[in-house]
Amino acid sequence: MDTTTTAHLIGGPRDGSTLDVEGEALVEVEIDGMMHRYIRTTKQRDGGPLYTYDGMVAPDGGEPGVEDPAARVASPRADAEGHGGTH
């Protein structure tokens, strides 16, 4: 069963873009080594779900000197791709 749908991204660096998703609540787009998060909303456009921008995170989570890296959750996508560091 094919569950891929076209999502519409709102806000952030990919505002107005579309992306094929498989119903995830959170999608991450990698741009220049940083992960940009979009969260699914309850609204739709042209039959596809709207995802709103939730911010940017380093693939390994928090950055030393900015926040406590041990207290920050790293990017799920980066972890799955083997980029996650110790956190």
Buried (B, 14 or more C-beta within 10 A) or exposed (E): EEEEBEBBBBBBEBEEBBBEBEEBEBBBBBEEEBBBBBBBEEEEEEEBBBBBBBEBBBBBBBEEEEEEBEEBEBBBBBBEEEBBEEB
